[in-house]
Amino acid sequence: MEVAETISRMKTLRQGTAGSVGFVPTMGYLHEGHLSLVKQAKAENSTAVVSIFVNPTQFGPMEDFKAYPRDIERDLDLLRAVNTDIVFMPSHEEMYPSGFSAWVEVHKFTDHLECKSRPGHFKGVTTVVAKLFNIVEPTRAYFGQKDAQQALVIQKMASDLNMNLEIIVSPTVRESNGLAMSSRNTYLNPQERKAATILFKVLTRAHQMREKGETKAERLRQEMLSLISKEPLVTIDYVSIADAQTLEELNEIDRPALVSMAVRIGRTRLIDNIILK
Ligand code: AMP
């Protein structure tokens, strides 16, 4: 496994590859959710590239950029174990040299869900992902359904800017109790971790109601809010039942719907979602 710490080294390694390149951008502190994307990238391409970069421009001023968990040695061991070919881990100075002033912004999907609590977040995401795509030049890039809105925004960026790659979105990997894997789960104490299982329970409840024939989004939303309110450690940021393609809120569930939510448990903000087909 090659580790490139500079952009020029990454570009040199890229020039030396033959065949397709599968790319998984991450912020590190890897878990099975990330590794499932890497395994898929490796299985579907000649070369698997993973980036580890905690991107400062996607964190708000009051967010956890400084506290974001980091453990590079452990990450490299995990990536070696799944046969990653190249790890790209640039410094902040490499990615954002002084005077940096170009931004990539998508103006669709960015009035919804995450945007109210995290203004500017997706501008940071699209800018760094566009830079990473230019540096790594992947054939395919892999993203998790866990960050459903992010996946839609990136697909829109790639399509509108004619980026020469395929975006692949893969299922959310969960712990056995249903909790979606996330680097931020490490912030949770045991009591909070138990409380966090409410997210998947609530999403599962929405799924069951839909399966039984309920089509009124408001009924699902009320049931979800009522279930969450029974968990005293959890405060709700949003609960949404939206068109899975446009993210417009639905009244009637008459098309594929993205049921998504964000909550705070102590100082930790968690998101999760499912698609109702
Ligand atoms: P992050 O390091 O949190 O920026 O995530 C890097 C990539 O891994 C993103 O495409 C995420 O959507 C994806 N990812 C994070 N958690 C999971 C999960 N539990 N299952 C599947 N993909 C995930």
Residues whose N, C-alpha, C, O or C-beta is under 5 A from the ligand:
A	BS01	AMP	P25 T26 M27 G28 G33 H34 Y142 F143 G144 Q145 K146 D147 S170 P171 T172 V173 A180 M181 S182
